[in-house]
Amino acid sequence: MNIFVSNINYATKEYELHDLFAGYGEVSSAKIVTDRETGRSRGFGFVEMGDEEGKQAIEALNGQDFNGKDLNVSEAKPREEKPRRSFDNNRSGGGGYGGGGNSRGGGVGYGGGGNSRGGNGGGNRW
């Protein structure tokens, strides 16, 4: 059984989480999720253990204080597949600083430039 544990104190180490759940049976793994860039705990994690032992651990540990915070413990739900965002979306350039597209700027700098509106209406007048 995969168990989701949230509201974990940021100072808690994985071995502490493992040891907490080991009181209810054999723990296959214990993982605290960390931020990719900083390496700091994100305050939640997962514990893998047998089904019966996992149910007992959830019952006993949900709402219990651990390292100064009340844990939220529940059976982990499979993550729903989200459609991947497409950056194509059939759009033309536009937007941004000089992003091409069909805006007035003509793609030079970010506020105009080039004589893109025809006549003497915009951009650099000579």
N, CA, C and O atoms as a Tinker XYZ file with bonds, in Angstrom:
   504  protein
     1  N      0.852000   -1.179000    0.000000    73     2
     2  CA     0.000000    0.000000    0.000000    64     1     3
     3  C      0.892000    1.234000    0.000000    63     2     4     5
     4  O      1.881000    1.300000    0.730000    81     3
     5  N      0.531000    2.205000   -0.824000    73     3     6
     6  CA     1.252000    3.465000   -0.875000    64     5     7
     7  C      0.489000    4.470000   -0.016000    63     6     8     9
     8  O     -0.708000    4.680000   -0.215000    81     7
     9  N      1.171000    5.081000    0.923000    73     7    10
    10  CA     0.550000    5.982000    1.891000    64     9    11
    11  C      1.065000    7.397000    1.668000    63    10    12    13
    12  O      2.271000    7.618000    1.559000    81    11
    13  N      0.147000    8.349000    1.601000    73    11    14
    14  CA     0.484000    9.759000    1.437000    64    13    15
    15  C      0.524000   10.406000    2.813000    63    14    16    17
    16  O     -0.409000   10.264000    3.603000    81    15
    17  N      1.610000   11.115000    3.094000    73    15    18
    18  CA     1.778000   11.773000    4.389000    64    17    19
    19  C      2.054000   13.251000    4.126000    63    18    20    21
    20  O      3.020000   13.592000    3.444000    81    19
    21  N      1.210000   14.125000    4.665000    73    19    22
    22  CA     1.436000   15.562000    4.479000    64    21    23
    23  C      1.511000   16.259000    5.829000    63    22    24    25
    24  O      1.263000   15.661000    6.876000    81    23
    25  N      1.859000   17.539000    5.776000    73    23    26
    26  CA     2.084000   18.356000    6.968000    64    25    27
    27  C      3.279000   17.843000    7.773000    63    26    28    29
    28  O      3.276000   17.866000    9.004000    81    27
    29  N      4.296000   17.384000    7.050000    73    27    30
    30  CA     5.528000   16.909000    7.685000    64    29    31
    31  C      6.400000   18.119000    8.005000    63    30    32    33
    32  O      6.584000   18.998000    7.163000    81    31
    33  N      6.928000   18.162000    9.209000    73    31    34
    34  CA     7.858000   19.211000    9.593000    64    33    35
    35  C      9.021000   19.228000    8.601000    63    34    36    37
    36  O      9.555000   18.175000    8.253000    81    35
    37  N      9.411000   20.417000    8.145000    73    35    38
    38  CA    10.461000   20.539000    7.129000    64    37    39
    39  C     11.808000   19.979000    7.583000    63    38    40    41
    40  O     12.644000   19.630000    6.749000    81    39
    41  N     12.025000   19.890000    8.882000    73    39    42
    42  CA    13.294000   19.373000    9.397000    64    41    43
    43  C     13.312000   17.846000    9.497000    63    42    44    45
    44  O     14.363000   17.264000    9.763000    81    43
    45  N     12.171000   17.192000    9.290000    73    43    46
    46  CA    12.082000   15.733000    9.413000    64    45    47
    47  C     12.904000   15.049000    8.329000    63    46    48    49
    48  O     12.861000   15.439000    7.163000    81    47
    49  N     13.646000   14.034000    8.725000    73    47    50
    50  CA    14.469000   13.239000    7.799000    64    49    51
    51  C     13.701000   11.985000    7.387000    63    50    52    53
    52  O     12.800000   11.532000    8.093000    81    51
    53  N     14.076000   11.431000    6.229000    73    51    54
    54  CA    13.396000   10.229000    5.727000    64    53    55
    55  C     13.494000    9.064000    6.703000    63    54    56    57
    56  O     12.530000    8.316000    6.868000    81    55
    57  N     14.649000    8.897000    7.355000    73    55    58
    58  CA    14.782000    7.776000    8.290000    64    57    59
    59  C     13.820000    7.927000    9.466000    63    58    60    61
    60  O     13.364000    6.924000   10.015000    81    59
    61  N     13.500000    9.171000    9.866000    73    59    62
    62  CA    12.546000    9.381000   10.957000    64    61    63
    63  C     11.136000    8.964000   10.529000    63    62    64    65
    64  O     10.400000    8.346000   11.297000    81    63
    65  N     10.776000    9.311000    9.295000    73    63    66
    66  CA     9.473000    8.908000    8.767000    64    65    67
    67  C      9.406000    7.386000    8.670000    63    66    68    69
    68  O      8.404000    6.774000    9.041000    81    67
    69  N     10.475000    6.787000    8.170000    73    67    70
    70  CA    10.567000    5.317000    8.068000    64    69    71
    71  C     10.378000    4.683000    9.442000    63    70    72    73
    72  O      9.580000    3.759000    9.601000    81    71
    73  N     11.111000    5.178000   10.426000    73    71    74
    74  CA    11.046000    4.605000   11.773000    64    73    75
    75  C      9.661000    4.758000   12.400000    63    74    76    77
    76  O      9.200000    3.868000   13.115000    81    75
    77  N      8.998000    5.885000   12.134000    73    75    78
    78  CA     7.653000    6.102000   12.664000    64    77    79
    79  C      6.696000    5.027000   12.157000    63    78    80    81
    80  O      5.935000    4.453000   12.937000    81    79
    81  N      6.732000    4.755000   10.860000    73    79    82
    82  CA     5.821000    3.775000   10.269000    64    81    83
    83  C      6.258000    2.344000   10.559000    63    82    84    85
    84  O      5.425000    1.437000   10.559000    81    83
    85  N      7.539000    2.126000   10.806000    73    83    86
    86  CA     8.043000    0.779000   11.090000    64    85    87
    87  C      7.428000    0.209000   12.364000    63    86    88    89
    88  O      7.438000   -1.006000   12.563000    81    87
    89  N      6.900000    1.059000   13.217000    73    87    90
    90  CA     6.210000    0.597000   14.411000    64    89    91
    91  C      4.925000   -0.164000   14.093000    63    90    92    93
    92  O      4.342000   -0.795000   14.974000    81    91
    93  N      4.480000   -0.106000   12.831000    73    91    94
    94  CA     3.236000   -0.773000   12.427000    64    93    95
    95  C      3.475000   -1.912000   11.450000    63    94    96    97
    96  O      2.525000   -2.577000   11.036000    81    95
    97  N      4.714000   -2.148000   11.078000    73    95    98
    98  CA     5.034000   -3.241000   10.166000    64    97    99
    99  C      6.234000   -2.908000    9.302000    63    98   100   101
   100  O      6.866000   -1.865000    9.466000    81    99
   101  N      6.537000   -3.807000    8.382000    73    99   102
   102  CA     7.709000   -3.635000    7.524000    64   101   103
   103  C      7.468000   -2.534000    6.492000    63   102   104   105
   104  O      6.488000   -2.559000    5.747000    81   103
   105  N      8.374000   -1.583000    6.468000    73   103   106
   106  CA     8.294000   -0.459000    5.534000    64   105   107
   107  C      9.193000   -0.758000    4.342000    63   106   108   109
   108  O     10.396000   -0.964000    4.503000    81   107
   109  N      8.609000   -0.781000    3.145000    73   107   110
   110  CA     9.395000   -1.011000    1.927000    64   109   111
   111  C     10.197000    0.222000    1.552000    63   110   112   113
   112  O     11.353000    0.117000    1.141000    81   111
   113  N      9.580000    1.398000    1.696000    73   111   114
   114  CA    10.281000    2.646000    1.394000    64   113   115
   115  C      9.589000    3.806000    2.084000    63   114   116   117
   116  O      8.394000    3.757000    2.375000    81   115
   117  N     10.359000    4.846000    2.336000    73   115   118
   118  CA     9.834000    6.094000    2.880000    64   117   119
   119  C     10.551000    7.221000    2.155000    63   118   120   121
   120  O     11.781000    7.262000    2.123000    81   119
   121  N      9.787000    8.128000    1.579000    73   119   122
   122  CA    10.369000    9.197000    0.768000    64   121   123
   123  C      9.714000   10.517000    1.120000    63   122   124   125
   124  O      8.488000   10.630000    1.104000    81   123
   125  N     10.529000   11.523000    1.439000    73   123   126
   126  CA    10.039000   12.883000    1.625000    64   125   127
   127  C     10.353000   13.638000    0.341000    63   126   128   129
   128  O     11.495000   13.647000   -0.119000    81   127
   129  N      9.344000   14.266000   -0.231000    73   127   130
   130  CA     9.509000   14.975000   -1.503000    64   129   131
   131  C     10.222000   16.301000   -1.246000    63   130   132   133
   132  O      9.876000   17.048000   -0.331000    81   131
   133  N     11.231000   16.573000   -2.083000    73   131   134
   134  CA    12.015000   17.796000   -1.932000    64   133   135
   135  C     11.907000   18.669000   -3.180000    63   134   136   137
   136  O     11.603000   18.186000   -4.271000    81   135
   137  N     12.157000   19.936000   -2.998000    73   135   138
   138  CA    12.178000   20.888000   -4.103000    64   137   139
   139  C     13.391000   20.600000   -4.983000    63   138   140   141
   140  O     14.499000   20.429000   -4.475000    81   139
   141  N     13.188000   20.546000   -6.290000    73   139   142
   142  CA    14.275000   20.224000   -7.224000    64   141   143
   143  C     15.420000   21.216000   -7.167000    63   142   144   145
   144  O     16.587000   20.832000   -7.245000    81   143
   145  N     15.090000   22.494000   -7.029000    73   143   146
   146  CA    16.118000   23.524000   -7.087000    64   145   147
   147  C     16.846000   23.712000   -5.762000    63   146   148   149
   148  O     18.070000   23.838000   -5.740000    81   147
   149  N     16.103000   23.733000   -4.658000    73   147   150
   150  CA    16.720000   24.031000   -3.366000    64   149   151
   151  C     17.092000   22.791000   -2.571000    63   150   152   153
   152  O     17.949000   22.856000   -1.690000    81   151
   153  N     16.456000   21.657000   -2.872000    73   151   154
   154  CA    16.706000   20.440000   -2.105000    64   153   155
   155  C     15.973000   20.406000   -0.773000    63   154   156   157
   156  O     16.093000   19.431000   -0.031000    81   155
   157  N     15.213000   21.457000   -0.454000    73   155   158
   158  CA    14.472000   21.512000    0.810000    64   157   159
   159  C     13.206000   20.673000    0.732000    63   158   160   161
   160  O     12.623000   20.493000   -0.338000    81   159
   161  N     12.794000   20.165000    1.890000    73   159   162
   162  CA    11.554000   19.392000    1.990000    64   161   163
   163  C     10.367000   20.240000    1.548000    63   162   164   165
   164  O     10.317000   21.444000    1.799000    81   163
   165  N      9.412000   19.587000    0.882000    73   163   166
   166  CA     8.171000   20.261000    0.501000    64   165   167
   167  C      7.058000   19.957000    1.504000    63   166   168   169
   168  O      5.918000   20.379000    1.312000    81   167
   169  N      7.387000   19.226000    2.575000    73   167   170
   170  CA     6.424000   19.000000    3.647000    64   169   171
   171  C      5.467000   17.844000    3.431000    63   170   172   173
   172  O      4.479000   17.714000    4.153000    81   171
   173  N      5.749000   16.998000    2.439000    73   171   174
   174  CA     4.923000   15.804000    2.251000    64   173   175
   175  C      5.789000   14.684000    1.713000    63   174   176   177
   176  O      6.900000   14.902000    1.231000    81   175
   177  N      5.244000   13.463000    1.810000    73   175   178
   178  CA     6.009000   12.314000    1.343000    64   177   179
   179  C      5.133000   11.088000    1.200000    63   178   180   181
   180  O      3.909000   11.154000    1.314000    81   179
   181  N      5.793000    9.962000    0.946000    73   179   182
   182  CA     5.101000    8.700000    0.709000    64   181   183
   183  C      5.803000    7.583000    1.461000    63   182   184   185
   184  O      7.029000    7.557000    1.572000    81   183
   185  N      4.997000    6.659000    1.974000    73   183   186
   186  CA     5.521000    5.473000    2.650000    64   185   187
   187  C      4.879000    4.265000    1.989000    63   186   188   189
   188  O      3.670000    4.246000    1.758000    81   187
   189  N      5.680000    3.268000    1.688000    73   187   190
   190  CA     5.190000    2.031000    1.066000    64   189   191
   191  C      5.312000    0.914000    2.086000    63   190   192   193
   192  O      6.384000    0.679000    2.644000    81   191
   193  N      4.186000    0.218000    2.327000    73   191   194
   194  CA     4.186000   -0.926000    3.244000    64   193   195
   195  C      3.006000   -1.836000    2.915000    63   194   196   197
   196  O      2.177000   -1.492000    2.074000    81   195
   197  N      2.925000   -2.985000    3.567000    73   195   198
   198  CA     1.845000   -3.940000    3.329000    64   197   199
   199  C      0.470000   -3.343000    3.590000    63   198   200   201
   200  O      0.332000   -2.381000    4.345000    81   199
   201  N     -0.550000   -3.926000    2.955000    73   199   202
   202  CA    -1.908000   -3.378000    3.037000    64   201   203
   203  C     -2.460000   -3.323000    4.457000    63   202   204   205
   204  O     -2.914000   -2.270000    4.906000    81   203
   205  N     -2.426000   -4.446000    5.164000    73   203   206
   206  CA    -2.997000   -4.475000    6.521000    64   205   207
   207  C     -2.221000   -3.561000    7.460000    63   206   208   209
   208  O     -2.808000   -2.815000    8.243000    81   207
   209  N     -0.897000   -3.627000    7.375000    73   207   210
   210  CA    -0.065000   -2.769000    8.226000    64   209   211
   211  C     -0.286000   -1.303000    7.882000    63   210   212   213
   212  O     -0.333000   -0.446000    8.764000    81   211
   213  N     -0.422000   -1.023000    6.581000    73   211   214
   214  CA    -0.657000    0.345000    6.131000    64   213   215
   215  C     -1.957000    0.907000    6.667000    63   214   216   217
   216  O     -2.008000    2.060000    7.094000    81   215
   217  N     -3.016000    0.098000    6.649000    73   215   218
   218  CA    -4.312000    0.541000    7.176000    64   217   219
   219  C     -4.203000    0.870000    8.661000    63   218   220   221
   220  O     -4.758000    1.865000    9.129000    81   219
   221  N     -3.478000    0.018000    9.400000    73   219   222
   222  CA    -3.289000    0.266000   10.837000    64   221   223
   223  C     -2.498000    1.556000   11.061000    63   222   224   225
   224  O     -2.827000    2.347000   11.944000    81   223
   225  N     -1.459000    1.759000   10.258000    73   223   226
   226  CA    -0.634000    2.959000   10.401000    64   225   227
   227  C     -1.455000    4.216000   10.097000    63   226   228   229
   228  O     -1.352000    5.214000   10.812000    81   227
   229  N     -2.262000    4.168000    9.047000    73   227   230
   230  CA    -3.101000    5.319000    8.699000    64   229   231
   231  C     -4.045000    5.644000    9.850000    63   230   232   233
   232  O     -4.169000    6.799000   10.260000    81   231
   233  N     -4.706000    4.617000   10.363000    73   231   234
   234  CA    -5.654000    4.796000   11.470000    64   233   235
   235  C     -4.970000    5.409000   12.693000    63   234   236   237
   236  O     -5.508000    6.314000   13.330000    81   235
   237  N     -3.785000    4.905000   13.009000    73   235   238
   238  CA    -3.095000    5.335000   14.226000    64   237   239
   239  C     -2.405000    6.693000   14.084000    63   238   240   241
   240  O     -2.356000    7.460000   15.045000    81   239
   241  N     -1.872000    6.997000   12.901000    73   239   242
   242  CA    -1.013000    8.176000   12.769000    64   241   243
   243  C     -1.705000    9.417000   12.213000    63   242   244   245
   244  O     -1.193000   10.525000   12.373000    81   243
   245  N     -2.848000    9.256000   11.569000    73   243   246
   246  CA    -3.537000   10.427000   11.025000    64   245   247
   247  C     -3.939000   11.367000   12.160000    63   246   248   249
   248  O     -4.640000   10.963000   13.088000    81   247
   249  N     -3.495000   12.615000   12.083000    73   247   250
   250  CA    -3.808000   13.606000   13.109000    64   249   251
   251  C     -2.848000   13.617000   14.284000    63   250   252   253
   252  O     -2.965000   14.470000   15.164000    81   251
   253  N     -1.899000   12.683000   14.317000    73   251   254
   254  CA    -0.949000   12.609000   15.426000    64   253   255
   255  C      0.181000   13.624000   15.260000    63   254   256   257
   256  O      0.622000   13.907000   14.146000    81   255
   257  N      0.637000   14.163000   16.386000    73   255   258
   258  CA     1.766000   15.087000   16.381000    64   257   259
   259  C      3.053000   14.318000   16.097000    63   258   260   261
   260  O      3.318000   13.286000   16.713000    81   259
   261  N      3.847000   14.826000   15.162000    73   259   262
   262  CA     5.155000   14.248000   14.862000    64   261   263
   263  C      6.102000   15.400000   14.556000    63   262   264   265
   264  O      5.906000   16.142000   13.593000    81   263
   265  N      7.117000   15.537000   15.376000    73   263   266
   266  CA     8.086000   16.639000   15.249000    64   265   267
   267  C      7.397000   18.006000   15.243000    63   266   268   269
   268  O      7.790000   18.912000   14.508000    81   267
   269  N      6.361000   18.135000   16.079000    73   267   270
   270  CA     5.712000   19.431000   16.257000    64   269   271
   271  C      4.592000   19.762000   15.286000    63   270   272   273
   272  O      4.051000   20.867000   15.333000    81   271
   273  N      4.228000   18.839000   14.409000    73   271   274
   274  CA     3.129000   19.090000   13.465000    64   273   275
   275  C      2.193000   17.893000   13.437000    63   274   276   277
   276  O      2.633000   16.749000   13.551000    81   275
   277  N      0.894000   18.160000   13.285000    73   275   278
   278  CA    -0.100000   17.090000   13.192000    64   277   279
   279  C     -0.106000   16.537000   11.771000    63   278   280   281
   280  O     -0.424000   17.250000   10.819000    81   279
   281  N      0.247000   15.269000   11.636000    73   279   282
   282  CA     0.339000   14.631000   10.323000    64   281   283
   283  C     -1.030000   14.399000    9.705000    63   282   284   285
   284  O     -2.006000   14.133000   10.406000    81   283
   285  N     -1.089000   14.502000    8.396000    73   283   286
   286  CA    -2.248000   14.060000    7.615000    64   285   287
   287  C     -1.795000   12.802000    6.898000    63   286   288   289
   288  O     -0.877000   12.848000    6.079000    81   287
   289  N     -2.436000   11.674000    7.201000    73   287   290
   290  CA    -2.008000   10.380000    6.665000    64   289   291
   291  C     -3.203000    9.713000    5.995000    63   290   292   293
   292  O     -4.260000    9.559000    6.607000    81   291
   293  N     -3.030000    9.319000    4.735000    73   291   294
   294  CA    -4.114000    8.662000    3.997000    64   293   295
   295  C     -3.523000    7.767000    2.918000    63   294   296   297
   296  O     -2.342000    7.859000    2.584000    81   295
   297  N     -4.375000    6.897000    2.381000    73   295   298
   298  CA    -3.923000    6.061000    1.273000    64   297   299
   299  C     -3.680000    6.962000    0.068000    63   298   300   301
   300  O     -4.512000    7.807000   -0.263000    81   299
   301  N     -2.542000    6.778000   -0.582000    73   299   302
   302  CA    -2.211000    7.597000   -1.750000    64   301   303
   303  C     -3.118000    7.227000   -2.910000    63   302   304   305
   304  O     -3.354000    6.050000   -3.183000    81   303
   305  N     -3.614000    8.237000   -3.580000    73   303   306
   306  CA    -4.441000    8.029000   -4.769000    64   305   307
   307  C     -3.541000    8.149000   -5.994000    63   306   308   309
   308  O     -2.646000    8.994000   -6.026000    81   307
   309  N     -3.772000    7.312000   -6.999000    73   307   310
   310  CA    -2.960000    7.447000   -8.218000    64   309   311
   311  C     -3.153000    8.828000   -8.828000    63   310   312   313
   312  O     -4.260000    9.366000   -8.851000    81   311
   313  N     -2.071000    9.380000   -9.314000    73   311   314
   314  CA    -2.116000   10.697000   -9.927000    64   313   315
   315  C     -2.901000   10.625000  -11.230000    63   314   316   317
   316  O     -2.681000    9.735000  -12.051000    81   315
   317  N     -3.821000   11.574000  -11.411000    73   315   318
   318  CA    -4.596000   11.601000  -12.653000    64   317   319
   319  C     -3.707000   12.111000  -13.770000    63   318   320   321
   320  O     -2.913000   13.033000  -13.587000    81   319
   321  N     -3.859000   11.489000  -14.933000    73   319   322
   322  CA    -3.097000   11.936000  -16.093000    64   321   323
   323  C     -3.671000   13.262000  -16.576000    63   322   324   325
   324  O     -4.850000   13.351000  -16.918000    81   323
   325  N     -2.836000   14.279000  -16.601000    73   323   326
   326  CA    -3.260000   15.566000  -17.135000    64   325   327
   327  C     -2.754000   15.653000  -18.567000    63   326   328   329
   328  O     -1.642000   15.214000  -18.859000    81   327
   329  N     -3.555000   16.213000  -19.458000    73   327   330
   330  CA    -3.039000   16.370000  -20.821000    64   329   331
   331  C     -1.856000   17.326000  -20.803000    63   330   332   333
   332  O     -1.885000   18.359000  -20.134000    81   331
   333  N     -0.825000   16.970000  -21.540000    73   331   334
   334  CA     0.355000   17.834000  -21.580000    64   333   335
   335  C      0.014000   19.114000  -22.320000    63   334   336   337
   336  O     -0.711000   19.113000  -23.315000    81   335
   337  N      0.560000   20.206000  -21.803000    73   335   338
   338  CA     0.328000   21.485000  -22.460000    64   337   339
   339  C      1.120000   21.545000  -23.750000    63   338   340   341
   340  O      2.299000   21.193000  -23.793000    81   339
   341  N      0.466000   21.990000  -24.780000    73   339   342
   342  CA     1.144000   22.169000  -26.050000    64   341   343
   343  C      1.509000   23.636000  -26.174000    63   342   344   345
   344  O      0.682000   24.513000  -25.924000    81   343
   345  N      2.729000   23.897000  -26.555000    73   343   346
   346  CA     3.145000   25.280000  -26.711000    64   345   347
   347  C      2.933000   25.746000  -28.145000    63   346   348   349
   348  O      3.317000   26.861000  -28.501000    81   347
   349  N      2.331000   24.908000  -28.957000    73   347   350
   350  CA     2.083000   25.236000  -30.350000    64   349   351
   351  C      0.750000   25.968000  -30.470000    63   350   352   353
   352  O      0.710000   27.133000  -30.867000    81   351
   353  N     -0.315000   25.300000  -30.135000    73   351   354
   354  CA    -1.671000   25.865000  -30.125000    64   353   355
   355  C     -2.061000   26.634000  -31.378000    63   354   356   357
   356  O     -2.976000   27.455000  -31.323000    81   355
   357  N     -1.400000   26.397000  -32.502000    73   355   358
   358  CA    -1.756000   27.030000  -33.770000    64   357   359
   359  C     -1.754000   28.550000  -33.712000    63   358   360   361
   360  O     -2.540000   29.188000  -34.412000    81   359
   361  N     -0.914000   29.130000  -32.915000    73   359   362
   362  CA    -0.857000   30.580000  -32.822000    64   361   363
   363  C      0.364000   31.094000  -33.567000    63   362   364   365
   364  O      1.363000   30.389000  -33.713000    81   363
   365  N      0.269000   32.337000  -34.038000    73   363   366
   366  CA     1.454000   32.959000  -34.610000    64   365   367
   367  C      2.175000   33.692000  -33.500000    63   366   368   369
   368  O      1.605000   33.907000  -32.430000    81   367
   369  N      3.412000   34.080000  -33.734000    73   367   370
   370  CA     4.286000   34.735000  -32.749000    64   369   371
   371  C      3.587000   35.724000  -31.856000    63   370   372   373
   372  O      2.914000   35.319000  -30.908000    81   371
   373  N      3.720000   37.003000  -32.122000    73   371   374
   374  CA     3.049000   38.041000  -31.358000    64   373   375
   375  C      3.474000   38.080000  -29.908000    63   374   376   377
   376  O      4.139000   37.159000  -29.433000    81   375
   377  N      3.108000   39.111000  -29.210000    73   375   378
   378  CA     3.348000   39.218000  -27.785000    64   377   379
   379  C      4.812000   39.317000  -27.431000    63   378   380   381
   380  O      5.687000   39.184000  -28.286000    81   379
   381  N      5.062000   39.549000  -26.172000    73   379   382
   382  CA     6.442000   39.609000  -25.707000    64   381   383
   383  C      7.149000   40.844000  -26.226000    63   382   384   385
   384  O      6.538000   41.695000  -26.872000    81   383
   385  N      8.401000   40.937000  -25.950000    73   383   386
   386  CA     9.202000   42.062000  -26.384000    64   385   387
   387  C      9.748000   41.779000  -27.773000    63   386   388   389
   388  O     10.679000   40.986000  -27.920000    81   387
   389  N      9.196000   42.400000  -28.776000    73   387   390
   390  CA     9.669000   42.206000  -30.141000    64   389   391
   391  C      9.441000   40.796000  -30.627000    63   390   392   393
   392  O     10.295000   40.241000  -31.318000    81   391
   393  N      8.306000   40.197000  -30.286000    73   391   394
   394  CA     8.078000   38.798000  -30.570000    64   393   395
   395  C      7.616000   38.474000  -31.962000    63   394   396   397
   396  O      7.049000   37.401000  -32.169000    81   395
   397  N      7.824000   39.328000  -32.918000    73   395   398
   398  CA     7.389000   39.005000  -34.274000    64   397   399
   399  C      5.899000   39.214000  -34.382000    63   398   400   401
   400  O      5.405000   40.292000  -34.049000    81   399
   401  N      5.184000   38.236000  -34.830000    73   399   402
   402  CA     3.736000   38.315000  -34.911000    64   401   403
   403  C      3.275000   39.449000  -35.803000    63   402   404   405
   404  O      4.033000   39.954000  -36.631000    81   403
   405  N      2.034000   39.841000  -35.627000    73   403   406
   406  CA     1.497000   40.873000  -36.500000    64   405   407
   407  C      1.143000   42.127000  -35.720000    63   406   408   409
   408  O      0.223000   42.852000  -36.099000    81   407
   409  N      1.861000   42.391000  -34.636000    73   407   410
   410  CA     1.635000   43.612000  -33.891000    64   409   411
   411  C      2.400000   44.746000  -34.563000    63   410   412   413
   412  O      3.115000   44.515000  -35.538000    81   411
   413  N      2.262000   45.959000  -34.056000    73   411   414
   414  CA     2.824000   47.122000  -34.728000    64   413   415
   415  C      4.338000   47.173000  -34.721000    63   414   416   417
   416  O      4.930000   47.815000  -35.588000    81   415
   417  N      4.974000   46.525000  -33.782000    73   415   418
   418  CA     6.388000   46.755000  -33.548000    64   417   419
   419  C      7.337000   46.391000  -34.653000    63   418   420   421
   420  O      8.408000   46.995000  -34.729000    81   419
   421  N      7.037000   45.476000  -35.491000    73   419   422
   422  CA     7.966000   45.095000  -36.527000    64   421   423
   423  C      9.141000   44.306000  -35.993000    63   422   424   425
   424  O     10.069000   44.011000  -36.746000    81   423
   425  N      9.130000   43.957000  -34.730000    73   423   426
   426  CA    10.158000   43.075000  -34.190000    64   425   427
   427  C     11.448000   43.756000  -33.813000    63   426   428   429
   428  O     12.432000   43.060000  -33.561000    81   427
   429  N     11.508000   45.069000  -33.758000    73   427   430
   430  CA    12.737000   45.750000  -33.388000    64   429   431
   431  C     12.554000   46.276000  -31.981000    63   430   432   433
   432  O     11.634000   47.057000  -31.737000    81   431
   433  N     13.394000   45.875000  -31.055000    73   431   434
   434  CA    13.257000   46.330000  -29.677000    64   433   435
   435  C     11.921000   45.920000  -29.115000    63   434   436   437
   436  O     11.462000   44.802000  -29.347000    81   435
   437  N     11.284000   46.824000  -28.369000    73   435   438
   438  CA     9.975000   46.443000  -27.872000    64   437   439
   439  C      8.951000   47.546000  -27.970000    63   438   440   441
   440  O      7.867000   47.382000  -27.408000    81   439
   441  N      9.188000   48.602000  -28.602000    73   439   442
   442  CA     8.155000   49.623000  -28.649000    64   441   443
   443  C      8.033000   50.236000  -30.014000    63   442   444   445
   444  O      7.797000   51.441000  -30.109000    81   443
   445  N      8.172000   49.511000  -31.031000    73   443   446
   446  CA     8.055000   50.084000  -32.357000    64   445   447
   447  C      9.367000   49.931000  -33.079000    63   446   448   449
   448  O     10.005000   48.879000  -33.029000    81   447
   449  N      9.760000   50.979000  -33.746000    73   447   450
   450  CA    10.963000   50.876000  -34.558000    64   449   451
   451  C     10.550000   50.409000  -35.925000    63   450   452   453
   452  O      9.466000   49.850000  -36.090000    81   451
   453  N     11.364000   50.620000  -36.878000    73   451   454
   454  CA    10.984000   50.252000  -38.239000    64   453   455
   455  C      9.779000   51.092000  -38.639000    63   454   456   457
   456  O      9.046000   51.544000  -37.759000    81   455
   457  N      9.555000   51.308000  -39.855000    73   455   458
   458  CA     8.417000   52.105000  -40.276000    64   457   459
   459  C      7.328000   51.154000  -40.726000    63   458   460   461
   460  O      6.987000   51.104000  -41.908000    81   459
   461  N      6.780000   50.395000  -39.781000    73   459   462
   462  CA     5.939000   49.271000  -40.143000    64   461   463
   463  C      4.493000   49.630000  -40.442000    63   462   464   465
   464  O      3.756000   48.786000  -40.951000    81   463
   465  N      4.055000   50.864000  -40.143000    73   463   466
   466  CA     2.650000   51.177000  -40.402000    64   465   467
   467  C      2.453000   51.909000  -41.724000    63   466   468   469
   468  O      1.332000   52.278000  -42.074000    81   467
   469  N      3.492000   52.107000  -42.423000    73   467   470
   470  CA     3.371000   52.772000  -43.716000    64   469   471
   471  C      3.236000   54.272000  -43.537000    63   470   472   473
   472  O      2.945000   54.738000  -42.436000    81   471
   473  N      3.439000   55.021000  -44.579000    73   471   474
   474  CA     3.342000   56.471000  -44.494000    64   473   475
   475  C      4.308000   56.994000  -43.461000    63   474   476   477
   476  O      5.393000   56.442000  -43.278000    81   475
   477  N      3.922000   58.051000  -42.791000    73   475   478
   478  CA     4.790000   58.563000  -41.738000    64   477   479
   479  C      4.124000   58.409000  -40.378000    63   478   480   481
   480  O      4.298000   59.245000  -39.492000    81   479
   481  N      3.356000   57.327000  -40.222000    73   479   482
   482  CA     2.545000   57.146000  -39.032000    64   481   483
   483  C      3.251000   56.626000  -37.802000    63   482   484   485
   484  O      2.738000   56.862000  -36.708000    81   483
   485  N      4.362000   55.951000  -37.874000    73   483   486
   486  CA     4.933000   55.420000  -36.648000    64   485   487
   487  C      6.375000   55.065000  -36.837000    63   486   488   489
   488  O      6.922000   55.202000  -37.931000    81   487
   489  N      6.981000   54.619000  -35.798000    73   487   490
   490  CA     8.378000   54.220000  -35.895000    64   489   491
   491  C      9.279000   55.432000  -36.029000    63   490   492   493
   492  O      8.949000   56.510000  -35.534000    81   491
   493  N     10.398000   55.270000  -36.685000    73   491   494
   494  CA    11.370000   56.353000  -36.824000    64   493   495
   495  C     11.000000   57.229000  -38.010000    63   494   496   497
   496  O     10.881000   56.755000  -39.140000    81   495
   497  N     10.822000   58.505000  -37.736000    73   495   498
   498  CA    10.544000   59.434000  -38.840000    64   497   499
   499  C     11.850000   60.081000  -39.247000    63   498   500   501
   500  O     12.642000   60.468000  -38.387000    81   499
   501  N     12.090000   60.206000  -40.532000    73   499   502
   502  CA    13.368000   60.758000  -41.011000    64   501   503
   503  C     13.206000   62.145000  -41.432000    63   502   504
   504  O     14.170000   62.776000  -41.865000    81   503
